[in-house]
């Protein structure tokens, strides 16, 4: 049975990207068949009894920590696809797949609420985007201020010799020696004279720089994490328009959607990329050529001048995906000490992508252009990324004209203004777009209607005159 799963996943891999393939493997092997073997150790094929399948479905509804599983449809759809694929493949290759064909235990009733749960999932993702949208400027400002503060300290420390004091931002510091002075660029350390704190300036400044570069690039370009670490010096291009204007471009290599795309760089994004290239040139004379290990494909890449690099075991290598996650998470942990809203909120690399898409579309960019910038093959994917805020809906809804005020009689009954009732339906006729957001029942009630015609009258012209009135 395990050989069947390996063969099935190998065949499906031809049409899947690595992220989807890894998720499919996890669902079929760990979530499905591993639990089936625990429930019924003697199970040798896919012909599951009703009792075994019911126990697995009950286990699926609850996570190991006792919380309800939010994504129930993912495992069910993957298992159902396994059964249906084997049935269709057995018709073409019976000698290879026919012995594994079995009735699918997942019925239509199990997926009855699929669309409802899918909408709830999109709602949760939209709420996640809305919760992080006001925190993004705080995170961006923090990483920017921290890097500039440490860079100022490092520049001041490099101007003095070991054992000398210097002042930075009104604080007295003493540059101290290090144990290892054999390198061409020995580490720089300093002691705060007021508190006695020892700061590893060169190490902390380097970490703060890459933390700033990662957050800003993800925020301004809307890249996936794997696209970020695959950027090279060759990804920076320029295009000259017929009027002589030069536009900086960022070429994103094929990743999830397996197609290349080009992003016009804004002034802020160009500044970040230029800082990364300048840093490599200051330290190495050029952007170093190094290899990168792809944790998804389990392969080493060809030597390329990657923009995001770090030292690993004394060797220059392309940055790993987990390093991006850790740097973002550490920035959120540091902010939680001074901003309570970060205690229960963490940013993932993909959150920047959703925020980028939301910012583009809500600012008026056509959604098909946003899909091209994000590298989506289907515009519905981009629509699922965008979180619509209540104030955006209110801003797009023009005010409905109100009728003229009436007068109040002695009995307290309000009488309409003589011309108010006539003007109100007329205003709706002049601006029909203002009623398109109303419920159909309310919208129909606001439409002017003709007085009923007395059908006993035989004069058709008289009836038409009444209807027109």
Buried (B, 14 or more C-beta within 10 A) or exposed (E): EEEBBEEBBEEBBEEEBBEEBEEBBBBBBEBBBEBBEEBBEEBEEBEBEEEBBEBBBEBBEEEEEEEEBEEBBBBBBBBBBBBEBBBEBBEEEEEEBEEBBBEBBBEEEBBEEBEEBEEEBBEEBBEBBBBBBEBBEEBBEBBBEBBBBBBEBBEBBEEBEBEEEBEBEEEEBBBBEEEEEEEEEBBBBBBBEEEEEEBBBBEBBBBBBBBBBBBBBBBBBBBBBBBBBBBBBEBBEEEEEEEEEEEBBBBBBEBBBEEEBBBEBEEEBBEBBEBBBEBBEEEEEEBBBBBBBBEEEEEEBEEBBBBBBBEBEEEBBBBBBEBBBEBBEEBBEBBBEEBEEBEEBBBBBBBBBBBBBBBBBBEEEEBEEBBBBBBBEEBEBBBBBBBBBEEBEEEEEEEBBEBBEBEEEEEEEEEBBEEBBEEBBEEBEEEEEBBEEBEEEEBEEEEEEEEEEEEEEEEEEEBEEBEEE
